[in-house]
Amino acid sequence: MLRRALFALPLLAATALAPAQAQNCDTRFNFHNRSSRTVTEIYFDASSNPNWTRDELGADVLPAGRSRAFRAAYSGLYDFKAVLDTGRSVELRRVDICRITDVTLTDRGLSAQ
């Protein structure tokens, strides 16, 4: 029994580290509103999630010309959605959050760099 426990210990340690290693990138990014409209809602969710979860702005808005910093909960691919004061929404899909630092809204749409 002791032999099995000693054999399993390294395996358990490696498993415990797996979530920490999955989050080995900086998931912070800035959302820049370079459009001529006010953004009333911002969503970003893992691309594997078929639904938008919550408005990250809450009760706030993001006026034209302003920026705001955010942090995604996990690494991986993300979808972004901005809702404008006109009710129109703009989306950007399947962005690797580990490879970007900026999401920018212009009058032509959303882009990530």
Backbone bond lengths (Angstrom), bond angles and torsions (degrees), N, CA, C in turn:
res aa  C-N    CA-C-N  psi(-1)  N-CA   C-N-CA  omega(-1)  CA-C   N-CA-C  phi
1 M - - - 1.455 - - 1.521 110.64 -
2 L 1.322 116.37 -43.12 1.460 120.48 179.61 1.523 110.56 -62.74
3 R 1.322 116.44 -38.17 1.467 120.53 179.26 1.530 110.86 -61.65
4 R 1.342 117.42 -42.82 1.475 121.04 177.88 1.527 111.40 -63.04
5 A 1.314 116.20 -41.90 1.463 120.36 -179.87 1.523 110.49 -63.43
6 L 1.327 116.91 -42.29 1.460 120.29 179.04 1.523 111.60 -66.81
7 F 1.330 116.77 -34.32 1.457 121.08 178.23 1.529 110.55 -69.92
8 A 1.318 117.40 -38.16 1.462 121.98 -176.68 1.520 112.91 -76.96
9 L 1.322 118.32 -23.72 1.462 121.78 -175.94 1.529 113.46 -56.68
10 P 1.342 120.55 -49.71 1.475 119.20 178.14 1.530 112.79 -62.12
11 L 1.319 116.82 -35.17 1.464 120.99 178.66 1.529 110.66 -65.10
12 L 1.324 116.94 -43.19 1.464 120.70 177.13 1.511 111.64 -64.23
13 A 1.322 117.56 -39.54 1.467 120.93 179.03 1.522 110.29 -63.88
14 A 1.318 118.04 -42.27 1.469 121.46 179.09 1.514 110.90 -64.98
15 T 1.315 117.40 -38.75 1.460 121.40 178.51 1.521 111.26 -65.91
16 A 1.300 117.04 -38.80 1.465 120.87 179.73 1.520 111.92 -66.06
17 L 1.315 117.64 -29.64 1.459 121.75 -179.74 1.522 112.86 -82.14
18 A 1.302 118.75 -17.18 1.466 121.64 -175.24 1.522 113.23 -55.88
19 P 1.347 121.32 -47.48 1.467 119.18 178.89 1.523 112.68 -62.81
20 A 1.318 117.35 -36.37 1.463 119.89 179.17 1.525 110.69 -66.32
21 Q 1.312 117.22 -38.34 1.454 119.91 179.51 1.523 111.48 -71.58
22 A 1.317 117.69 -29.41 1.463 120.63 178.43 1.525 111.21 -66.87
23 Q 1.320 117.13 -25.63 1.465 122.53 -178.36 1.531 108.86 -103.56
24 N 1.318 117.52 49.57 1.457 120.16 -176.26 1.522 113.05 -98.69
25 C 1.303 117.32 19.31 1.455 119.89 176.90 1.519 109.69 -123.88
26 D 1.305 115.49 163.34 1.461 121.80 177.82 1.526 107.85 -84.69
27 T 1.315 116.98 115.79 1.469 120.76 -176.54 1.527 112.42 -98.33
28 R 1.327 116.62 13.07 1.467 119.65 176.66 1.527 110.05 -78.14
29 F 1.330 115.63 144.53 1.465 120.40 175.68 1.525 108.92 -152.83
30 N 1.313 115.87 160.20 1.458 122.53 176.37 1.519 108.54 -107.39
31 F 1.323 115.16 135.56 1.459 121.06 174.95 1.517 106.96 -103.10
32 H 1.334 116.62 118.34 1.468 122.84 -177.28 1.527 109.32 -107.20
33 N 1.309 115.95 126.55 1.463 120.27 175.51 1.524 108.14 -98.27
34 R 1.321 116.35 95.00 1.460 121.90 178.49 1.527 110.12 -105.59
35 S 1.320 115.13 23.63 1.463 120.16 176.79 1.522 108.53 -93.30
36 S 1.315 115.61 178.89 1.466 120.52 178.46 1.532 111.68 -93.75
37 R 1.334 117.83 5.11 1.463 122.91 -176.13 1.531 111.04 -117.71
38 T 1.315 116.34 161.56 1.459 122.39 172.98 1.524 109.02 -85.38
39 V 1.331 116.47 136.51 1.463 121.75 175.36 1.525 107.50 -90.12
40 T 1.319 116.23 124.91 1.464 120.23 -178.96 1.521 113.02 -98.83
41 E 1.338 117.26 -21.48 1.467 121.63 179.35 1.521 109.48 -146.15
42 I 1.338 115.75 142.59 1.462 122.12 173.80 1.522 107.37 -131.89
43 Y 1.324 115.70 131.21 1.455 122.42 176.52 1.520 108.67 -124.83
44 F 1.314 116.91 141.96 1.463 121.71 166.84 1.511 107.57 -146.55
45 D 1.321 114.29 126.54 1.455 121.71 -175.94 1.517 109.92 -141.21
46 A 1.323 115.56 155.44 1.457 120.47 175.81 1.525 108.91 -55.17
47 S 1.318 116.50 137.39 1.467 120.73 -178.52 1.522 112.19 -60.23
48 S 1.320 116.93 -23.81 1.462 120.70 179.21 1.530 112.17 -72.98
49 N 1.331 117.77 -14.24 1.460 122.10 178.98 1.531 108.33 -88.54
50 P 1.329 118.53 120.75 1.471 120.03 -177.38 1.532 113.87 -75.91
51 N 1.334 117.86 -9.86 1.466 121.25 -176.22 1.527 111.01 -119.41
52 W 1.311 115.80 153.14 1.464 120.53 171.94 1.520 107.02 -80.29
53 T 1.333 117.29 136.07 1.461 119.02 -174.27 1.520 112.24 -90.00
54 R 1.332 118.15 -72.31 1.464 118.72 -176.51 1.513 110.94 -141.03
55 D 1.306 114.88 151.26 1.460 121.95 176.83 1.521 108.27 -70.79
56 E 1.318 117.51 116.10 1.462 122.29 -176.68 1.525 112.90 -72.64
57 L 1.314 118.11 -17.30 1.460 120.64 176.90 1.531 112.03 -81.67
58 G 1.314 116.34 -21.31 1.466 119.32 -177.83 1.520 110.41 63.00
59 A 1.329 116.89 -126.30 1.468 121.86 -179.70 1.528 111.96 -83.79
60 D 1.333 117.48 -7.56 1.462 121.42 -178.85 1.527 111.46 -82.93
61 V 1.321 115.02 169.64 1.467 122.94 171.01 1.522 107.29 -130.46
62 L 1.316 115.92 167.23 1.463 121.53 176.90 1.521 108.31 -121.80
63 P 1.340 116.54 98.62 1.466 119.85 -178.10 1.536 112.17 -64.79
64 A 1.309 115.71 160.77 1.470 121.72 176.15 1.523 109.40 -55.09
65 G 1.335 115.51 137.00 1.462 121.00 178.69 1.515 115.23 86.80
66 R 1.306 118.74 -2.66 1.464 122.27 -178.01 1.524 111.26 -104.61
67 S 1.330 115.09 162.24 1.467 122.42 177.68 1.518 109.23 -132.59
68 R 1.325 114.75 160.32 1.465 120.28 176.48 1.520 109.26 -149.32
69 A 1.335 116.08 141.81 1.463 122.14 -179.93 1.529 110.00 -89.55
70 F 1.328 114.78 143.15 1.463 122.67 177.20 1.520 108.96 -137.60
71 R 1.320 115.12 167.05 1.463 121.47 174.45 1.523 108.47 -138.94
72 A 1.316 116.06 126.00 1.464 121.27 176.34 1.526 108.62 -78.53
73 A 1.316 116.40 148.21 1.462 121.44 -176.10 1.528 112.81 -71.27
74 Y 1.320 117.75 -32.13 1.463 121.53 -174.23 1.518 110.43 -137.12
75 S 1.306 116.08 163.40 1.457 120.49 173.32 1.530 108.46 -80.47
76 G 1.331 116.44 168.86 1.457 120.65 177.18 1.515 112.90 119.07
77 L 1.317 115.56 -163.71 1.461 122.14 -177.80 1.521 110.46 -86.65
78 Y 1.337 115.78 136.69 1.459 122.19 -178.65 1.516 110.82 -128.50
79 D 1.327 115.06 152.13 1.458 123.16 171.32 1.526 107.55 -109.90
80 F 1.325 116.46 144.03 1.461 122.79 -178.61 1.522 109.34 -122.80
81 K 1.333 114.82 145.11 1.464 120.18 177.31 1.528 108.44 -143.07
82 A 1.320 116.00 131.71 1.466 122.42 174.54 1.518 108.03 -119.57
83 V 1.333 115.90 132.88 1.459 121.46 176.68 1.522 107.05 -109.03
84 L 1.321 115.69 127.34 1.464 121.93 -177.34 1.524 111.02 -90.64
85 D 1.322 115.75 166.67 1.467 121.33 -179.99 1.526 112.72 -65.05
86 T 1.313 117.35 -12.39 1.467 121.74 176.31 1.532 111.58 -85.79
87 G 1.341 116.72 -9.93 1.455 121.98 -175.41 1.519 112.94 95.32
88 R 1.318 117.34 -13.30 1.470 122.31 178.22 1.523 109.35 -69.50
89 S 1.325 117.30 142.13 1.460 120.57 176.43 1.520 110.45 -118.72
90 V 1.317 114.67 150.09 1.458 122.41 -179.33 1.523 106.87 -127.81
91 E 1.343 117.38 135.61 1.458 121.01 -176.96 1.522 111.96 -126.27
92 L 1.311 114.50 152.31 1.469 123.55 174.15 1.517 105.77 -136.73
93 R 1.326 117.20 127.94 1.462 121.73 -172.30 1.526 112.91 -114.33
94 R 1.338 113.39 151.94 1.465 124.15 169.88 1.529 113.28 56.44
95 V 1.310 116.18 56.69 1.464 122.98 178.46 1.525 108.39 -102.54
96 D 1.321 117.22 127.60 1.468 121.20 177.53 1.525 108.80 -74.36
97 I 1.320 116.74 108.75 1.460 122.02 -174.86 1.530 111.68 -62.69
98 C 1.324 117.33 -23.43 1.472 121.30 179.62 1.526 112.62 -75.82
99 R 1.316 117.28 -15.25 1.472 120.81 -174.80 1.526 113.75 -107.66
100 I 1.329 117.55 3.67 1.465 119.35 -177.88 1.523 111.03 -124.32
101 T 1.311 115.46 159.70 1.465 121.74 172.55 1.525 110.86 -129.25
102 D 1.328 116.52 -12.70 1.465 120.39 -176.01 1.524 111.37 -141.34
103 V 1.328 115.14 136.94 1.460 122.68 169.05 1.520 104.98 -118.78
104 T 1.329 116.04 126.81 1.460 120.47 -173.70 1.520 111.08 -124.01
105 L 1.317 114.69 130.24 1.460 121.43 174.67 1.518 108.35 -102.60
106 T 1.332 116.38 126.76 1.464 122.39 172.38 1.528 106.65 -122.65
107 D 1.303 116.74 178.37 1.459 120.19 176.61 1.526 111.93 -66.33
108 R 1.324 117.22 -12.95 1.470 121.59 178.13 1.525 113.61 -95.91
109 G 1.362 117.97 -8.79 1.473 119.63 178.54 1.512 112.81 137.04
110 L 1.326 114.92 -166.21 1.462 123.31 -179.18 1.527 110.50 -101.39
111 S 1.326 116.14 143.34 1.457 121.33 173.57 1.523 107.99 -141.62
112 A 1.331 116.02 160.30 1.467 121.24 179.16 1.511 109.51 -133.67
113 Q 1.323 115.02 139.99 1.474 120.95 178.78 1.509 108.45 -136.69
